[in-house]
């Protein structure tokens, strides 16, 4: 394990103002405790809309050497906080500004994946309830209705009957642009990524219609299966798709890619997470633990990616990382 002194003064950014604020606070509590136990000089800062003066004052008084971002959703996972840190010259964990913006945008991800020949379910962007009903002609039922730029399944609904569509559209539209996606019948899987390595696949099972917000963070009846039940060859194939999908959207450092696997064994890319959760229900710590990486080592590994000798290729080096 590295000498904690090499990390210098670390800024932990948590909270935020997105719909995932509560989850970020829980994730931040986990990361803060892990870094403190590892002897890191870490300062936690709750990122609210008016936090910039506080950050500037703290950085000017005693500069931060690097930042650990554990903000989920808008304002923290979409490139905004990454842009601020780049302007201040503070290296940070995870994906760069541009990659973060793409990763937060489900539509942008799907367009890139389709262009690269990667499997993702057919979709339609809809601006009105009328357009949503028209989209059913090509997508069929069931269908998933989603906000384009939200995480943690916020605003997401599965529609089984046409009379459910209007309410689902209105709920998703509360969070901005709306997309509809063909529902894939089958198993739900996720692949966590750490430093260019794919961790063991996790299969998710829930009595809910899908792995929604409650199933992710609140329910006690969600089942997580590691090993996933896939053969070694099938698991390797899913991991390879996850790595390529993450790379193509500009992802780096750590993240998570979610899949549906249909009855024919076809893997379908659903979405990517560039700042995954780190709560007691979260999947990245679970996958890491399966290969002997406990939470302190995991957090230090993520933080170490901001060091020069842990640099990785990104679309730019303004965040303190160099190209390989």
N, C-alpha and C positions, 0 to 999 in steps of 0.2 A: 504493500500500500504506500502511496506517495506521502512525502512529508507535507503536512497541512500548510506549511509556510510557503510552499511554491504557488499556492493559489492567491496569496495576498488577501486583500480586503474584498469580500464577496457581497454583492447586492442580490438579495432574493426578492423578486417581484411577484406578488400574489394579489388575489382579490379581483380587481378590475371592475368594470361596470356592465359586463355582458350578462346574458341570462344564465350563464354558468358561474357566476360569482361565488356562490356558496360552495360549489365543488372546488373551485380554485383555492378558496380559503382552507378547505380540508386538505387538499393536495399540498399546499404551502406549509401547513402544520407538520405534515409527514416529512417533507424535504428539510425544513428548518431543524427538526429534531435530529434527523440523520446527519446533517452537516455539523451540527453542534457536537454530537457524540464523536464525530471524526476529528474534532479539534479545529474546525474551520472558523476563521474570523468572519462571521456572516451577519449582515444586517437585513432584517425583513422590512419591506415597505409595501403598504397597501396602496395599490394603484387605483386612485379615483380620478375623475375627469380633471380635477384641479391639482393633481399631484406634481406637476412639472416644477413649480417653484421649490417644492420640498426636495425633489431630486437634485435640482441644480445647486441648491444651497448645501446639501449634504456632500455632493461630489466636489464642490469647490473647497469646502472646509477640509475634507480629507478624501482624495480621489479613490474611487472604486477601481479595482484591478480587473474585475470581470463580473458578469451578472448571470444569475440562474433564473430563467423565465419559467414560471409555472402558472401563467395566466391562460385560461381557456376561453375560446370564443372571440368575439369582436373586441378590438382594442388591444388584444394581447397575442392572439394566434393568427392574426391577419396581416401582419407586417407593420402595424402602427408603432408598437413599442420597439420593434426591431429598428425602425427608422430613427427613433429618438436616440437609441443607444449607439447607432452608427454615427450620428452627428456628434455625439459626445466622445466617440472613440473608445467605447467600452466593449470589449469582446463579450459575446453572450452565447448561451447554450442554444442548441437546436438549429433550425432551418433559417436561412437568410431572409431578408425583407421580402424580396420578390417571390421566393419559394413559399413563404408563409402566406402571402396574399393569394397565390394560386391554390395552395392546399386548403384554404378556408372556403374556396369557391367550388362547390360540387360540380357546377356546370363546366367551369374551366378544366377541372380535373378530367371529367368524362370526355371532353373534346380532345384533350391531349392523349388520353389513353386510347380512344378510338383511332386517332391519327397514327398511333404507334402499333396498332393491331392488337392491343390488349383487350381482354373481354370485359365489357361492362354492359349492364342491361339497357335496352332501348329507353329513350326518355323524350319528353317534350317540355318546353318552357311555356307556361300559360300565364296570361295577364288578367284574365277575367273568368268568371264561372262558365260563361258560354264556351270559351276556348278550352276550358278544362273538360267539359262534356264532349267536345269534339275530339279531344285527344284520346278518349276512351275507345274510339273507333279503331285506332291503330295500336294502342297499347293493350287493350283488353282489360278484363278484371281477373283477379284483384290487381290493384295498383297502389303504389306508395306515393303519397303527396308530401312534399318536403319544401322547407325554405332552402334557398340556394346557399345561403351563407350563415348557417347556425350549426352548432355542435351539440353533442350529448342527446341527440334525437329530439331536441326541443322543436316543437311545432310539427313533428312528423306524425302522419297517420296512415294506417292501412285501410283502403277502401275496398269493400267486398261487393257492395251494391251501389247502383247509380245514385240512389237517394241519400247516400252518405257523403257524396262528393262535395256538395256545396259547403257543408260545415267544415270539412277537412281543408278545403281551399281557403276559406276565411281564416281559419286558425293559422295556417302556414303563412298567409299574406300579412299577418300581424308582424312578421319578422323580415318582410321585404319580398324580393323576387321569389316566385314559386315555380317549382318543377314537379313533373310527374314521372314516375319511373315504373317500368313493368316489374311486377312482383315476381321474385324467383322462389319457387317452392323448393324447400330443401333445408339443409343445415346451415347454421350461422357459425362462422369461424373468424378468428382474428390472428394476425401475425405481428408481433412486436419486433421492432428493429432497434439495434443498438450498435453504433459505430460501424455501420456497414455489414453487420451480422444479423441474420434472421434468427430469432429465438424460437423455441418450440411453439407450434400451432396450438391454439386453445379452441375447443369447441364450446359454444354457448347454447344452453338449453333453458328455456323459460316458458311458463304457462301463458305468458302474455302473447299477443299476436306477433310481436317481434321484440328485439332487444331494445326497449324504449328507456326513457329516463328512469322510471321507477325500477325496472329490471336491473339497470346499471348501478344505481346508487342506493336504493331503498329496500328492495325486496330481499328476503332471506331464502326464497325458493328458486333463485337462479342457480343453475348448475354450471360449473366450469370443469371441463374434462381435459386433463393433461396426463398422459399422452392423449392426443386428439381422437384416436380411433382410426385415423387414416394409416395406410401402409407407408413405409419409409419413402417409397417412390412418390406416392401421392402428396405426402407432406413436403417433400423436397420441391415438387413442382409448384405447390402453392407458395412456398417461401420464395422461390425464384421470381414468380410473378409479383409478389409484394415488393421485393427489392427493386425490380425494374420500374414498377409503378411509382414508387417513392422517388427514385432517381429522376424519372421523367418529369415530375412536377417541380423538381428543384429541391426535394427534401434532403436533409442531411442531419447527422448527429444521432438523433433518436426519433422514434415515431411509432405509429401503428397503422396497419392497413386492414380494413374489414372486408370480408367476403361473404357471399352466399354460394353454396355448392348444391347444384340441382341433382335430381334423381339419376341423371345420366353421368354424373361425376364431373360436370363442367364447373369450373371455378369462375365466379363473376365478381369483379371488383365493385365495391359499393362506395367506399369513401376512405379518405386518409386523415390521420390525426397527426399534426406536427408538434403539438404539446399535449400528449395524452395525460390522463388523470394519474394521480399517485395517492389515491385514497385507499382505505382498507378493502374496497371493492374493486380496485383498479387492476387492469390486465397486464400492464407492463411489469410491475413488481411481481405479479404472479408468474409470468413467463420467465423472468430472470431467476426467481427462486427455484424454478424447476431445473435450472442448470447450475445451481449452487451460488448464485449471486444474491446476497442479502441486500437490504435496502440501503445500508451505508455505502457498500461497495458500488451499488447501482448509481446512487446520487453522485458519488465521487467520480465514477466513470463518465457520467454525463458532463459534469463540470470540467473534467480533464480535457474534454474536446475543445475547450477554449484556449488551451495552452499551445504554443507554437509547434511543439513536437507531436501534437495530436491533430494537426491541421488536416482538413479534408477539403476536397474539391467542392466549391460552391459556385454560384453564378457571379460572385464578386468577393473581394477580400476586405471590404470596408469594415466588416464586423470583427476584424482582428484575426481572421483566418487566411492562410495562404493557399493557393492552388497546389495540388499534389504535383 
